[in-house]
Each structure stands twice: as structure tokens, then as C-alpha cells.
Amino acid sequence: MTTPAHPSKALCSLRHLASFAIAGALFGASLLLAGCASATSASSSKPGAINAVGTENEYANVLSQIGGKYVQVSSIISNPNTDPHTFEASPSVAEEVSHAELIVQNGVGYDSFMNNLESASPNPKRKVIVAQKVLGLPDKTPNPHLWYSPKTMPAVAKVMASDLSELDPSHKAYFQARLQAFDASLKPWFEAIAVFKAKYPGTPVATTEPVADYMLEAMGMRNLTPFAFQADIMNGVDPAPEDVTLEDGFFTKHQVKVFCYNQQVVDSLTTSVRQTAQSAGVPVVGVYETMPTPGYDYQSWMVAEVAAIEAAVAHGTSTEHL
């Protein structure tokens, strides 16, 4: 506009992990079909269910996995063509927020429009979970894409289960059981990260924005793109010409093994940079701010991103669209 695996698993192939994750996702899907609300729509009313909102669809997806059949979940930002940084809430969004008993949002200024909506419809019983606060991060945290960090969702999901249990104490054991299942389902992602870090330590990468930076760091990669350049693109500011030249040089001089490109929000400059990478034969991997749908839950999305980066580094394969 980012857990260590057991050492004996270090040689496990990423494709095997991806297959494991897909199997886990199918199991998760069967749970959701058993009565869980959609992570992107609250169109089907469920009498007696907790009304909940995940501002971004990745948070809504995890919330639906924890809440199951006792929670009706909707998401505010779910369109992959929407720029989350410039999103403007509609009256229908305000209406959703006004009825919400539980809201999960990112924080760090990424979805600050929610604060105004919540203030406009005060509810002393409403619970609001802000990932930034759960992680104890300052307001000036430079990279707001917190869901790419392996630390984020386990911590946020734990608070989700706790708050749901307070709103519906009779189903506390149910929420806790689903939390444990969710935590277990993250292991393929954690293992994929650890395997990559062991096989390809210090792999140089270039990016347009800091979308997946937390995950790239966890994978042991070296992001050569100056953060000033990433922040300018993220904030819609023209980067300094020397930074653009430096970025292009990473490709023409073959200094990086992969280019992680924000597939969701593009402009003429980022398109030009991508074309430079392609012309130089540097594989491009599309990363997303909003979870691609349909076909993914949060866990399988994260594993797919790691698998795409591994394919780029190991085989020179581009995966511009998941």
C-alpha cells in the first residue's frame, strides 16, 4: 500500500507439510460445516448465537473456528481487491458493528475506523479484542501486518476463547476444545517455517511492502529492501528515486532469490518493479493482506505462502496468485 520444530523433523519435506496442512484444513472445514458461521457473512441467522465481527477476514476465520456453532461471525474486510489501508466503512458496516457482542481487530492504526464505529454505538457488555494490545505492541509499531507473525494468532485465539466463554459460560469447554484443535492445526505452518530456515538460512528476498515481513523474518530470510521504501509504498507515498534504483538493482544484479509482491494493492510503480524482477528471471510470490477466498482458512493460507516461497527459492517457480 512473520517456533521451533523438533530437530528430528528438520529433513521433512515442505510438500509433506503442505499436504498435512490441507488435510487439517479439510478436517477444520468439516467442523465448520457442522454448524459454524461463515467467516465472511452473517446472512444465516442462528438464534441464540453470539454476534461477532472480525474486522479482517483472517481474524473472522479464526474466530469462527474457535466459536463454532455458538457464534455467528461476519467480517468487514474480505474482498481481495480492497485496500485495507484506505477502507471506508458503509452504513451497513456500522449496523453490523452496533449489534456485535464481540469484535476482533488488528490495531496499530491498520483498522482505526473501527474505533469510531464502536464509539458511535457504545455497548458496555461488548468485548473488543485488539491484536496489538494482546501482543503488547506500541502504537508506533512500523509494520501493522501482525497476522503474518507466528506469535499472533495463537495469542489472539486464546483471548477469543476466553471472551467467548465469558459471553457464553455454558459452552466454555466447547470453546476451549476448539482452541486446542486450532493450536494443533498451526503445527504444519510452524514446521514449514522451521524446515525452510534450516534448509535456506539467510536467503535474500526483496519486497514491495512489509506485508509478509514477520513471516520472512521467522523463516530466517534477509529482506534487502529498505524499510523506508516498503513504508512509502504501504502509505501511498512516492519512494525516493535512489530507493527505486536500489530495488531494481536487486533483480538486475541477481542479489535476491525471490520477490514478495503485494498482490492485493498495486500501482504503476509496483507493477514496474515486478516487471523488472520478471525480466531478470527472479521468481515472484504474491502475498496478501486479506485471506484469499474461497479455498483457504488461516492455517492453509499461511502454509501456502511458505510453500510458494520455498518453490521460488528451490526451483525458481513464481506463484503470483494463490
C-alpha positions as CSV (number, residue, x, y, z in Angstrom):
1,M,0.0,0.0,0.0
2,T,6.1,-13.3,10.3
3,T,8.5,-21.9,16.6
4,P,10.7,-24.3,16.5
5,A,10.2,-27.7,15.1
6,H,11.5,-30.9,16.7
7,P,15.1,-31.5,15.4
8,S,14.1,-34.9,14.1
9,K,11.7,-33.3,11.7
10,A,14.2,-30.9,10.1
11,L,14.5,-33.1,7.0
12,C,10.8,-33.3,6.5
13,S,9.8,-32.0,3.0
14,L,7.7,-28.9,2.7
15,R,5.3,-30.7,0.3
16,H,4.6,-33.2,3.0
17,L,3.8,-30.4,5.5
18,A,1.6,-28.7,2.9
19,S,-0.3,-31.9,2.4
20,F,-0.7,-32.3,6.2
21,A,-2.0,-28.8,6.4
22,I,-4.5,-29.4,3.6
23,A,-5.8,-32.5,5.5
24,G,-6.1,-30.4,8.6
25,A,-7.9,-27.7,6.7
26,L,-10.4,-30.3,5.4
27,F,-10.9,-31.5,9.0
28,G,-11.5,-27.9,10.1
29,A,-13.9,-27.4,7.2
30,S,-15.9,-30.4,8.4
31,L,-16.2,-28.8,11.8
32,L,-17.3,-25.5,10.3
33,L,-19.9,-27.3,8.1
34,A,-21.3,-28.9,11.3
35,G,-22.7,-25.5,12.3
36,C,-20.1,-22.8,12.3
37,A,-20.9,-19.3,10.9
38,S,-19.3,-18.1,7.8
39,A,-16.2,-16.0,8.3
40,T,-17.3,-13.6,5.6
41,S,-21.0,-13.4,6.0
42,A,-23.6,-13.3,8.8
43,S,-26.5,-13.8,6.4
44,S,-27.8,-17.0,8.0
45,S,-29.3,-16.2,11.4
46,K,-28.5,-18.5,14.3
47,P,-30.9,-17.9,17.2
48,G,-29.0,-17.6,20.5
49,A,-25.6,-17.4,18.9
50,I,-23.1,-14.8,19.9
51,N,-22.9,-12.0,17.3
52,A,-19.2,-11.4,16.5
53,V,-17.2,-9.4,13.9
54,G,-13.7,-9.9,12.7
55,T,-12.6,-6.7,11.0
56,E,-10.3,-8.5,8.6
57,N,-11.4,-11.9,7.3
58,E,-8.4,-13.7,8.6
59,Y,-9.4,-12.8,12.2
60,A,-13.0,-13.6,11.4
61,N,-12.0,-17.0,10.1
62,V,-10.1,-17.9,13.3
63,L,-13.0,-16.5,15.4
64,S,-15.4,-18.8,13.5
65,Q,-13.0,-21.8,14.2
66,I,-13.0,-21.1,17.9
67,G,-16.7,-20.2,18.3
68,G,-18.1,-22.9,16.1
69,K,-21.9,-23.3,16.1
70,Y,-22.4,-21.0,19.0
71,V,-21.1,-17.9,17.2
72,Q,-22.3,-16.0,14.2
73,V,-19.3,-14.3,12.6
74,S,-19.1,-11.7,9.9
75,S,-16.0,-9.9,8.5
76,I,-15.7,-6.3,7.4
77,I,-12.7,-6.5,5.0
78,S,-12.8,-9.7,2.9
79,N,-12.6,-8.5,-0.7
80,P,-9.0,-9.2,-2.0
81,N,-9.4,-6.1,-4.3
82,T,-9.9,-3.8,-1.3
83,D,-7.1,-1.7,0.0
84,P,-7.4,-2.1,3.8
85,H,-5.3,1.0,4.4
86,T,-7.9,3.2,2.8
87,F,-11.1,1.3,3.6
88,E,-14.2,3.5,4.3
89,A,-17.0,1.9,6.3
90,S,-20.5,2.0,5.0
91,P,-23.8,2.4,6.9
92,S,-24.3,-1.4,6.7
93,V,-20.9,-2.0,8.3
94,A,-21.8,0.5,11.1
95,E,-25.0,-1.6,11.6
96,E,-23.0,-4.8,11.9
97,V,-20.7,-3.3,14.5
98,S,-23.6,-1.9,16.5
99,H,-25.0,-5.4,17.0
100,A,-21.7,-7.1,17.7
101,E,-21.1,-8.6,21.1
102,L,-17.5,-9.4,20.3
103,I,-15.2,-7.7,17.9
104,V,-11.7,-8.7,16.9
105,Q,-9.5,-6.1,15.1
106,N,-5.8,-5.7,14.3
107,G,-4.9,-2.3,15.7
108,V,-1.6,-0.4,15.1
109,G,-3.6,2.1,13.0
110,Y,-4.5,-0.6,10.4
111,D,-8.2,-0.6,11.1
112,S,-8.7,2.5,13.2
113,F,-12.0,3.2,11.5
114,M,-13.4,0.5,13.8
115,N,-12.7,2.7,16.9
116,N,-15.1,5.4,15.6
117,L,-17.8,2.8,14.7
118,E,-17.5,1.3,18.2
119,S,-17.7,4.7,19.8
120,A,-20.8,5.6,17.8
121,S,-22.7,2.6,19.2
122,P,-21.4,2.2,22.8
123,N,-22.2,-1.1,24.5
124,P,-20.7,-1.7,27.9
125,K,-21.1,-5.5,27.5
126,R,-19.3,-5.6,24.2
127,K,-15.9,-7.2,24.2
128,V,-13.2,-5.9,21.8
129,I,-10.0,-7.8,21.1
130,V,-7.2,-5.8,19.5
131,A,-4.3,-8.0,18.4
132,Q,-1.9,-5.1,19.0
133,K,-2.9,-5.0,22.7
134,V,-2.9,-8.7,23.1
135,L,0.8,-8.7,21.9
136,G,1.7,-5.6,23.9
137,L,2.9,-3.7,20.9
138,P,3.2,0.1,20.9
139,D,1.1,2.4,18.7
140,K,4.2,3.3,16.6
141,T,4.9,-0.3,15.6
142,P,6.1,0.2,12.0
143,N,4.7,-3.0,10.4
144,P,0.9,-3.4,11.1
145,H,0.5,-6.8,9.3
146,L,0.5,-8.7,12.6
147,W,-1.2,-11.9,11.4
148,Y,1.9,-13.0,9.5
149,S,3.8,-13.4,12.7
150,P,3.6,-16.9,14.1
151,K,3.1,-15.4,17.6
152,T,-0.1,-13.5,16.8
153,M,-2.9,-15.9,16.1
154,P,-2.1,-18.3,19.0
155,A,-2.2,-15.4,21.4
156,V,-5.4,-13.8,19.9
157,A,-7.2,-17.1,19.6
158,K,-6.6,-17.7,23.4
159,V,-8.3,-14.4,24.2
160,M,-11.1,-15.2,21.8
161,A,-11.8,-18.5,23.6
162,S,-11.7,-16.6,27.0
163,D,-14.1,-13.9,25.9
164,L,-16.5,-16.3,24.2
165,S,-16.5,-18.3,27.5
166,E,-17.4,-15.2,29.4
167,L,-20.2,-14.3,27.0
168,D,-21.5,-17.9,27.0
169,P,-20.2,-19.7,30.1
170,S,-22.3,-22.8,29.5
171,H,-20.1,-23.7,26.5
172,K,-16.7,-22.9,27.9
173,A,-15.5,-26.4,27.5
174,Y,-16.6,-26.4,23.8
175,F,-14.6,-23.2,23.1
176,Q,-11.6,-24.5,24.9
177,A,-11.6,-27.7,23.0
178,R,-11.8,-25.8,19.7
179,L,-8.9,-23.6,20.8
180,Q,-6.8,-26.7,21.4
181,A,-7.7,-28.0,18.0
182,F,-6.8,-24.7,16.4
183,D,-3.4,-24.6,18.2
184,A,-2.7,-28.1,17.0
185,S,-3.6,-27.2,13.4
186,L,-0.9,-24.5,13.3
187,K,1.9,-27.0,13.7
188,P,2.3,-27.6,10.0
189,W,2.9,-23.9,9.4
190,F,5.4,-23.7,12.3
191,E,7.2,-26.8,11.0
192,A,7.3,-25.4,7.4
193,I,8.9,-22.2,8.7
194,A,11.5,-24.2,10.7
195,V,12.3,-26.5,7.8
196,F,12.8,-23.6,5.4
197,K,15.0,-21.8,7.9
198,A,17.2,-24.9,8.4
199,K,17.5,-25.5,4.6
200,Y,17.9,-22.0,3.3
201,P,19.3,-19.8,6.1
202,G,19.8,-16.1,5.3
203,T,18.1,-16.3,1.9
204,P,17.9,-12.8,0.4
205,V,14.5,-11.5,-0.6
206,A,13.0,-8.2,-1.8
207,T,9.5,-6.9,-1.2
208,T,7.2,-4.1,-2.2
209,E,5.6,-3.7,1.3
210,P,6.1,-5.2,4.7
211,V,3.1,-7.4,4.3
212,A,4.8,-10.8,5.0
213,D,7.9,-9.4,6.7
214,Y,7.2,-11.0,10.1
215,M,6.9,-14.4,8.4
216,L,10.0,-13.8,6.3
217,E,12.0,-12.9,9.4
218,A,10.8,-16.1,11.1
219,M,11.9,-18.1,8.1
220,G,15.4,-16.7,8.5
221,M,15.3,-14.7,5.3
222,R,17.2,-11.4,4.7
223,N,14.9,-8.7,3.4
224,L,17.2,-6.4,1.4
225,T,14.5,-3.8,0.6
226,P,15.0,-0.8,2.8
227,F,12.1,-0.3,5.2
228,A,11.7,3.3,4.1
229,F,10.9,2.0,0.6
230,Q,8.4,-0.5,2.0
231,A,6.7,2.1,4.2
232,D,6.4,4.6,1.4
233,I,4.7,2.0,-0.9
234,M,2.5,0.9,2.0
235,N,1.5,4.5,2.8
236,G,0.9,5.6,-0.8
237,V,4.0,7.8,-0.9
238,D,6.4,8.0,-3.8
239,P,9.7,6.4,-2.7
240,A,13.0,8.3,-3.2
241,P,14.4,7.7,-6.7
242,E,17.6,6.2,-5.3
243,D,15.5,3.7,-3.4
244,V,13.7,2.7,-6.6
245,T,17.0,2.3,-8.3
246,L,18.3,0.2,-5.4
247,E,15.2,-2.0,-5.5
248,D,15.5,-2.6,-9.3
249,G,19.2,-3.4,-8.8
250,F,18.3,-6.4,-6.5
251,F,16.9,-8.0,-9.6
252,T,19.1,-6.9,-12.4
253,K,22.2,-7.8,-10.3
254,H,20.6,-11.1,-9.2
255,Q,21.1,-10.2,-5.5
256,V,17.8,-11.8,-4.3
257,K,16.3,-15.3,-4.7
258,V,12.7,-14.2,-4.6
259,F,10.4,-11.2,-4.8
260,C,7.4,-11.0,-2.5
261,Y,4.9,-8.8,-4.1
262,N,1.7,-7.4,-2.5
263,Q,-0.8,-8.9,-4.9
264,Q,-3.7,-7.1,-3.3
265,V,-2.8,-3.5,-3.8
266,V,-0.8,-2.5,-6.8
267,D,0.0,0.7,-8.8
268,S,2.2,1.7,-11.7
269,L,5.4,1.7,-9.7
270,T,4.9,-1.7,-8.1
271,T,3.9,-3.1,-11.4
272,S,7.1,-1.7,-12.9
273,V,9.2,-3.2,-10.2
274,R,7.5,-6.6,-10.6
275,Q,8.2,-6.5,-14.4
276,T,11.9,-5.7,-13.7
277,A,12.0,-8.8,-11.4
278,Q,10.3,-11.0,-14.1
279,S,12.6,-9.7,-16.8
280,A,15.6,-10.6,-14.7
281,G,14.3,-14.1,-14.1
282,V,13.7,-13.6,-10.3
283,P,10.6,-15.6,-9.2
284,V,7.7,-13.6,-7.9
285,V,5.5,-14.7,-5.0
286,G,2.2,-12.9,-4.4
287,V,1.4,-12.1,-0.7
288,Y,-1.9,-10.9,0.5
289,E,-3.3,-8.7,3.2
290,T,-6.7,-10.3,3.2
291,M,-7.0,-14.0,3.3
292,P,-7.7,-15.4,-0.2
293,T,-11.2,-16.9,-0.5
294,P,-12.6,-19.4,-1.3
295,G,-10.4,-22.3,-0.7
296,Y,-8.4,-21.3,2.4
297,D,-8.6,-20.9,6.1
298,Y,-6.0,-19.0,8.0
299,Q,-3.7,-22.0,8.6
300,S,-3.7,-23.3,5.0
301,W,-3.2,-19.8,3.7
302,M,0.0,-19.4,5.8
303,V,1.3,-22.8,4.7
304,A,0.6,-22.0,1.1
305,E,2.7,-18.8,1.4
306,V,5.6,-20.6,2.8
307,A,5.3,-23.3,0.2
308,A,5.3,-20.7,-2.6
309,I,8.4,-19.1,-1.3
310,E,10.1,-22.4,-1.0
311,A,9.2,-23.3,-4.6
312,A,10.7,-19.9,-5.7
313,V,13.9,-20.4,-3.8
314,A,14.4,-24.1,-4.6
315,H,13.1,-24.3,-8.2
316,G,12.7,-20.7,-9.4
317,T,9.0,-21.1,-9.6
318,S,6.7,-18.0,-9.5
319,T,3.4,-18.1,-7.6
320,E,1.8,-14.7,-8.3
321,H,-1.7,-15.8,-7.3
322,L,-2.5,-18.4,-4.6
